[in-house]
């Protein structure tokens, strides 16, 4: 059996799990990494899917490009602490790439540094921003992930996610949907853990997105993803 077969078999547990069913031990524990420009981005875009993976017994890491603090602002660790609380709710581990909010750099040195950060994690699947998001930090993270994927010989599954579709993410047409009806409440709590970032305002828009994707999927709430066409393919939790 080759690696792709193993991945497919392991993740098929997710596609068979029903809403509200207890977690079961996976055939093989996957390493799932969800990247974001800032604390809160993975939670808003993928929080329900993250919770699904965690409930299936897989290891999930939320990798943030920066700590959400612009240059000149005090390093009070507020957003780092919020990210820690959100990760506790989702049963994930936080990791930071060390760049500065609003000043993302994409050059040879940063490509190499990001690759050195990602490769030891040995991911089976990585989720990242849509490469034409309006926020420059999102686009930078997407390019850093893409370069690492190429350097790692396209060895992990690569998916793109949306954040506040129509406001930040545009021209996004999902190839895959994940039913998050059973985990939407946990996603909400993780997003509201970022209390300094007006979650009441931003979650309202994100909830509209999950309801729209839910209509497409045939459920109450869903998250949409685009799989890179050359990416290893395997089932997402609750994917059709």
C-alpha angles and dihedrals in degrees: 000000000000128000094262091054090051091051093048093049093047095048094043086081087069095050091052097046115105126219111280096011117138120259117268130203110267121236086238127006110243128209108228119188122190113191128200140173093235141010105283099031097096090043094053096042102036109010096121093047091046089055090049092053092046092049089053090057099256124139114249127193124189107209114197121195092214141000094252095252117123120218111280095027119111116266093233094154090229095131093041089055091048090052089051092053092047090051091050089054092049093039092239136129122243122227129177129209093204103236125136124259111257094007103078114168125207112185139118095281093050093045089055094045092050092048089052089051096048103039097065089054088065095209123202092196134013127195119199143165124290103262095235098051112141095241113084092215089057092051091048093052091049092053093046090052092046093051091049090049090054092046089050090054094250088289098150131056111262123208132173123216136196131237121197092343112223092020102056106354115054136177091023116156111174121227091190135033130199120203105230098171092119094047102036092100090054090047088053092052091049091051092047088052084076089073095161091062103065095254093178089064099042099039090057090064093042091052089055088055094051091048091051091049088046091057089051091048095042098245138091100263131012140162121224128218140181117219116212105247092233094046122113104263126226137144121282118217107287092355115155 
